[in-house]
């Protein structure tokens, strides 16, 4: 999982910093519409990956904890729902970015 996180960070940094340098050296430029689509897709895709990872960790720990102590079942569900909120935030940010197109 650390490898996937590292590759995601490198992809984001590459899209943010390498593209303008490439556009300056070769004379080609990426138009604003394409950059907005790329940014929106990265915002939603990476937040969906993060939400899946958070739900897998929180859900498995919550299920194991509720097997030993059934009274913490509600708390485990709430913590898993907080992980799902990451994907909702990602789609909101993606829609805000696409609103500028």
N, C-alpha and C positions, 0 to 999 in steps of 0.2 A: 504494500500500500504506500510505503514511503517513496518508492520509485514512481508510482503514478502521480503522487503529489508533486514530486520534483519535476516531472515532465510537464505537468500542468503549469507550474510556475514558470518554467522555461518558455513554454508556449506563449504565455501572457506577456512575459518580458520581451520575447522576440517580436511579437505583434506590436508592442508599444514602441520599442526603440529601434528595431532593425528596419522596419518599413520606411520611416522617414529618411534614414541614412541611405537606403537603397534608392529612394526617389531622388535624393540630391545628387548621387554619384552617376546614375544612369540617365537622368533627365526624364524618366517616366514618373508619373505620379498616380497615386491611388485616389480615386475620387471620394468625396465625402460620403456618398450614398453607400459605396462598398465598405468603407470603414465603419459606418454605422451598422450595417448588416453583420459584419464580422464581430463587432463589439457586442451586439445584442445576442448573437449565437454563443459567444464565449461566456457572457454573463449568465445565460440560462443553462448552458451545458455544464459549466463548472459548478454552479450552485446545485444542479441536480445530482452531480457526482458527490458533492459534499453532503447533501441531504441523505442520499442513499447510504453513505458511509456512517453518518451520525445515527440514522435509524437502525442500521445493522448492529452497531455497538450498543446503543441505548436499549434497543429492543431485546437483544440477547441477554444483557445484564439484568434488565427488568424482569424478564421471564424467569431467569434463574433465581433472582431475589424473591419473586412472588411465589415460587415453589416452596421456598423455606419459610417465608413470612407472608401469608396471603393478604395482610392488611396494607401492604405497600403497592398493591396492584394499580390503584388509581394514580399514585405518584409516578409509577413506571410508565403509564400511558401518557401522562402529561409531559414527561421528559421526552418520550418518543415524538410527541406532537410538536415540541419545540424544534426537534431536528427537521421535521417536515416543513416548518416555517421557512427554512433556508431556501427551499425550492420555490416557495411562494414569493419570497423577496427577490429571487433571481428573475422570475417571470415579470414581476412588476418593474424591475430595472430594465429588462429587455424591452418591455412595452414603452417605457419612458424614452429609451434611446430611439426606438422605431418611430415614436411620435414626432421626432425631429426630421424624419425623412420626407 
